[in-house]
Amino acid sequence: MSDHGDDAPGWVLLLAQLPASPSSPRVTLWRRAKAVGAVGLQNGAWVLPGSDDNVEFFRTLAAFVRDHNGAAHALSVRTVEDTGDDEIVARFRSERSKEFAELNERGVALLSELDREASKGNFSFAELEENEQVLERLAGWLDKIVARDFFPDERTKDAAELLDRCRRAVEGFTASVYRAEGVAPELPPTTETGER
């Protein structure tokens, strides 16, 4: 963001302090902030890029904190250090990197599961349903990660390509289940990736 000069949108910062007890408001604050992709700079300080949506989100979160006997301030800010923006962007990228790595791990696990079941000839509707649910969860998770990936790079494309491979593999497995169960015996054989 530091390369954008004076027209850069800056950041929106939430400073929040909640009582130690009960802990549920602190957990709710943490979950809501993480869900939209906010990064914790230090205890009680959260940051997001300075868009209108993010400003409104932190205003709402500040009101939540105050409603639970806490103190909160939502501020629009700019960094004053030369490397400040770069360091904050690096934190955002690090958070998304962890999510993309886990998504990749689960996508590869789905592909391995499909290969394992196919090699055993386990073409059942129960197995198909389970793998379709995993694929659906992966697709939903990717949508969430992309929505909070404020500084996208090649990881988004890589994740989309993996999800596409998973979809094709599930499609191929589906065709095999339909053939094995006699639902659509006329379907042509498929490759391991689900391509006909």
C-alpha positions as CSV (number, residue, x, y, z in Angstrom):
1,M,0.0,0.0,0.0
2,S,2.9,2.3,0.5
3,D,3.5,2.5,-3.3
4,H,0.1,4.2,-3.8
5,G,1.1,7.6,-2.5
6,D,-1.3,10.0,-0.8
7,D,-4.4,8.5,-2.5
8,A,-3.9,5.2,-0.7
9,P,-7.0,4.3,1.3
10,G,-4.9,3.6,4.5
11,W,-6.2,1.4,7.2
12,V,-9.1,1.2,9.6
13,L,-8.0,0.3,13.1
14,L,-10.1,-1.1,16.0
15,L,-8.8,-0.7,19.5
16,A,-11.0,-2.8,21.8
17,Q,-10.8,-3.7,25.5
18,L,-13.3,-6.0,27.1
19,P,-13.6,-7.1,30.7
20,A,-11.9,-10.4,31.5
21,S,-15.1,-12.0,32.5
22,P,-17.3,-13.3,30.9
23,S,-15.0,-14.4,28.1
24,S,-17.7,-15.0,25.5
25,P,-17.7,-11.3,24.2
26,R,-13.9,-11.5,23.7
27,V,-14.3,-14.8,21.8
28,T,-17.1,-13.3,19.7
29,L,-15.0,-10.3,18.9
30,W,-12.0,-12.5,17.9
31,R,-14.2,-14.7,15.7
32,R,-15.9,-11.9,13.9
33,A,-12.6,-10.1,13.3
34,K,-11.0,-13.2,12.0
35,A,-14.0,-14.1,9.8
36,V,-13.6,-10.9,7.7
37,G,-9.8,-11.2,7.5
38,A,-8.8,-8.7,10.1
39,V,-5.3,-9.0,11.5
40,G,-4.4,-8.5,15.1
41,L,-1.5,-6.1,15.5
42,Q,-1.3,-6.6,19.2
43,N,-3.7,-7.4,22.1
44,G,-6.9,-5.6,21.4
45,A,-5.8,-3.9,18.2
46,W,-7.2,-5.1,14.9
47,V,-6.6,-3.7,11.4
48,L,-8.3,-3.9,8.0
49,P,-7.7,-2.0,4.7
50,G,-9.5,1.3,4.8
51,S,-12.5,0.5,2.6
52,D,-16.0,1.8,3.4
53,D,-17.2,-1.7,4.2
54,N,-14.4,-2.3,6.6
55,V,-15.0,1.0,8.3
56,E,-18.6,0.1,8.8
57,F,-17.7,-3.4,10.1
58,F,-15.3,-1.9,12.7
59,R,-18.0,0.6,13.7
60,T,-20.4,-2.2,14.3
61,L,-17.8,-4.2,16.2
62,A,-16.9,-1.2,18.4
63,A,-20.6,-0.9,19.3
64,F,-20.7,-4.6,20.2
65,V,-17.7,-4.1,22.5
66,R,-19.3,-1.1,24.2
67,D,-22.6,-3.0,24.5
68,H,-20.6,-5.6,26.5
69,N,-19.1,-3.1,29.0
70,G,-15.9,-2.6,27.0
71,A,-14.1,0.3,25.5
72,A,-13.6,0.6,21.8
73,H,-12.5,3.1,19.1
74,A,-12.6,2.6,15.4
75,L,-10.1,4.8,13.6
76,S,-9.0,5.5,10.0
77,V,-5.2,5.7,10.0
78,R,-2.2,5.9,7.8
79,T,1.2,4.5,8.7
80,V,3.9,7.0,9.3
81,E,6.9,4.5,9.0
82,D,8.3,3.8,5.6
83,T,7.9,0.1,6.0
84,G,4.7,0.2,8.0
85,D,2.3,-0.6,5.2
86,D,4.6,-3.4,3.9
87,E,4.8,-5.0,7.3
88,I,1.0,-4.9,7.7
89,V,0.4,-6.3,4.2
90,A,2.9,-9.1,5.0
91,R,0.8,-10.0,8.1
92,F,-2.3,-10.2,5.9
93,R,-0.5,-12.4,3.4
94,S,0.9,-14.6,6.1
95,E,-2.6,-15.2,7.5
96,R,-4.0,-16.1,4.1
97,S,-1.0,-18.2,3.3
98,K,-1.9,-20.5,6.3
99,E,-5.4,-20.8,5.1
100,F,-4.4,-21.6,1.5
101,A,-1.9,-24.2,2.7
102,E,-4.6,-26.0,4.8
103,L,-7.0,-25.8,1.8
104,N,-4.4,-27.3,-0.4
105,E,-3.7,-30.1,2.2
106,R,-7.4,-31.0,2.3
107,G,-7.8,-30.8,-1.5
108,V,-4.9,-33.2,-2.0
109,A,-6.4,-35.5,0.7
110,L,-9.7,-35.5,-1.2
111,L,-7.9,-36.5,-4.4
112,S,-6.0,-39.2,-2.5
113,E,-9.2,-40.5,-1.0
114,L,-10.9,-40.7,-4.4
115,D,-7.9,-42.6,-5.8
116,R,-7.8,-45.0,-2.9
117,E,-11.6,-45.8,-3.1
118,A,-11.4,-46.2,-6.9
119,S,-8.5,-48.6,-6.6
120,K,-10.5,-50.7,-4.1
121,G,-13.5,-50.5,-6.4
122,N,-15.6,-48.9,-3.6
123,F,-18.1,-47.1,-5.9
124,S,-20.9,-46.7,-3.5
125,F,-23.5,-43.9,-3.0
126,A,-22.4,-43.5,0.6
127,E,-18.8,-42.8,-0.5
128,L,-19.9,-40.5,-3.3
129,E,-22.1,-38.5,-0.8
130,E,-19.2,-38.1,1.6
131,N,-16.8,-36.9,-1.1
132,E,-19.4,-34.5,-2.6
133,Q,-19.8,-33.0,0.9
134,V,-16.0,-32.6,1.2
135,L,-15.9,-30.9,-2.2
136,E,-18.7,-28.6,-1.2
137,R,-16.9,-27.6,2.0
138,L,-13.7,-26.9,0.1
139,A,-15.5,-24.7,-2.4
140,G,-17.2,-22.7,0.4
141,W,-14.0,-22.4,2.2
142,L,-12.2,-21.1,-0.9
143,D,-14.9,-18.5,-1.3
144,K,-14.4,-17.3,2.3
145,I,-10.6,-17.2,1.9
146,V,-10.9,-15.2,-1.3
147,A,-13.3,-12.8,0.2
148,R,-10.8,-11.9,3.0
149,D,-7.7,-12.0,0.8
150,F,-7.2,-8.3,0.5
151,F,-3.8,-8.7,-1.2
152,P,-4.3,-11.6,-3.7
153,D,-1.4,-13.3,-5.5
154,E,-0.9,-16.6,-7.4
155,R,-2.2,-18.6,-4.4
156,T,-5.8,-17.8,-5.4
157,K,-5.2,-19.2,-8.9
158,D,-3.4,-22.2,-7.6
159,A,-6.3,-22.9,-5.1
160,A,-8.9,-22.5,-7.9
161,E,-7.0,-25.0,-10.1
162,L,-6.8,-27.5,-7.3
163,L,-10.5,-27.1,-6.6
164,D,-11.2,-27.7,-10.3
165,R,-9.1,-30.9,-10.2
166,C,-11.1,-32.0,-7.2
167,R,-14.4,-31.3,-9.1
168,R,-13.3,-33.3,-12.1
169,A,-12.1,-36.2,-9.9
170,V,-15.5,-36.2,-8.1
171,E,-17.3,-36.1,-11.4
172,G,-15.3,-39.1,-12.6
173,F,-16.0,-40.9,-9.3
174,T,-19.7,-40.1,-9.7
175,A,-19.8,-41.6,-13.2
176,S,-18.1,-44.8,-11.8
177,V,-20.6,-45.0,-9.0
178,Y,-23.5,-44.6,-11.4
179,R,-22.1,-47.3,-13.6
180,A,-21.4,-49.7,-10.7
181,E,-24.9,-49.1,-9.3
182,G,-26.5,-49.6,-12.7
183,V,-28.0,-46.1,-12.7
184,A,-26.2,-45.0,-15.9
185,P,-24.3,-48.0,-17.3
186,E,-23.9,-46.3,-20.7
187,L,-21.5,-43.6,-19.3
188,P,-18.1,-43.9,-20.9
189,P,-15.1,-44.8,-18.7
190,T,-13.3,-41.9,-17.1
191,T,-9.7,-41.1,-16.2
192,E,-8.5,-40.6,-12.7
193,T,-9.0,-36.9,-13.0
194,G,-12.6,-37.3,-14.1
195,E,-12.0,-36.3,-17.7
196,R,-13.8,-38.3,-20.4
